[in-house]
């Protein structure tokens, strides 16, 4: 007689590389929830769930989170934060998702006078400015620059503590390579396709974004 099927292993990370945390709660009786917290995908389940139920629901809820992310990314690509108020609201969302809401800027705005920087932050007064040259770029690139400057409100320099703040964002290395590719092309008089999904710069050694 064949044995019962074994439950699938609980993944340690999401498909994007974010840590997966499973929380059992005695107060949770029948409901299951999934949400982002400090860069981790959290799946909350009732404490009485069996291992098989845990496995089933973790996989189901992680897929739900993935699809929500896809829908948000598509929507963000169509409705990029065009105004300063929209940009500030988006910064608050990114801070909550990746920085535990600890970075709280006093203002976030687009500027047209930053020719050598993608973004800048002033920790003393909590202000963040993004170059309007970012506007046509993919949303995941804009999000990286915005997170970069949000992190600067917590850590001024580019030390190990600073880069640890950005580890939760899955597109950090990809966005850095993208921006380096744009800078390389621009410096040689070429017109990079800044709205494309690929830049041909994978594997390039990339310096930090100024800011």
CORPECOR-V852773 format. One record per backbone hydrogen bond with DSSP energy under -1.0 kcal/mol. NH is the residue of the N-H (numbers start at 1). CO is the residue of the C=O. E is the energy in kcal/mol with one decimal. If there is no record, write none. Layout:
# CORPECOR-V852773
((NH/CO/E) (NH/CO/E))
This chain:
# CORPECOR-V852773
((14/18/-2.6) (17/14/-1.7) (20/12/-2.3) (21/41/-2.7) (23/43/-2.6) (25/45/-2.1) (33/44/-2.1) (35/42/-2.2) (37/40/-2.5) (39/97/-2.0) (40/37/-2.1) (41/19/-2.9) (42/35/-3.2) (43/21/-2.8) (44/33/-2.8) (45/23/-3.0) (47/25/-2.0) (49/46/-1.4) (54/50/-2.8) (55/51/-2.6) (56/52/-2.5) (57/53/-2.7) (58/54/-2.6) (59/55/-2.2) (60/56/-2.0) (61/57/-2.8) (62/58/-2.4) (63/59/-1.7) (64/60/-1.6) (65/61/-2.5) (66/62/-2.3) (67/63/-2.4) (68/64/-2.2) (69/65/-2.3) (70/66/-2.1) (71/67/-2.4) (72/68/-2.5) (73/69/-2.6) (74/70/-2.4) (75/71/-2.4) (76/72/-3.1) (77/73/-2.1) (78/74/-1.2) (79/75/-2.4) (82/80/-1.2) (87/83/-2.3) (88/84/-2.4) (89/85/-2.1) (90/86/-2.2) (91/87/-2.3) (92/88/-1.8) (93/89/-1.6) (94/90/-2.3) (95/91/-2.5) (96/92/-2.1) (97/93/-2.1) (98/94/-2.7) (99/95/-1.8) (101/95/-3.1) (102/99/-2.3) (106/126/-2.4) (107/126/-1.1) (109/128/-1.8) (111/130/-2.6) (120/129/-2.5) (122/127/-2.5) (125/122/-1.0) (126/122/-1.8) (127/122/-1.1) (128/107/-2.1) (129/120/-2.8) (130/109/-2.3) (131/118/-2.8) (132/111/-2.4) (134/131/-2.0) (135/132/-1.0) (137/134/-2.0) (141/138/-1.1) (142/138/-1.8) (143/139/-2.8) (144/140/-1.3) (145/141/-2.2) (146/142/-2.5) (147/143/-2.7) (148/144/-2.7) (149/145/-2.1) (150/146/-2.3) (151/147/-2.7) (152/148/-1.3) (154/151/-1.4) (155/151/-2.6) (163/159/-2.0) (164/160/-1.8) (165/161/-1.0) (172/169/-1.4) (175/171/-3.0) (176/172/-2.3) (177/173/-2.1) (178/174/-2.2) (179/175/-2.6) (180/176/-2.1) (181/177/-2.2) (182/178/-2.1) (183/179/-2.5) (184/180/-2.5) (185/181/-2.4) (186/182/-2.6) (187/183/-2.2) (189/186/-1.8) (190/185/-2.6) (194/192/-1.7) (196/193/-1.6) (204/201/-2.1))
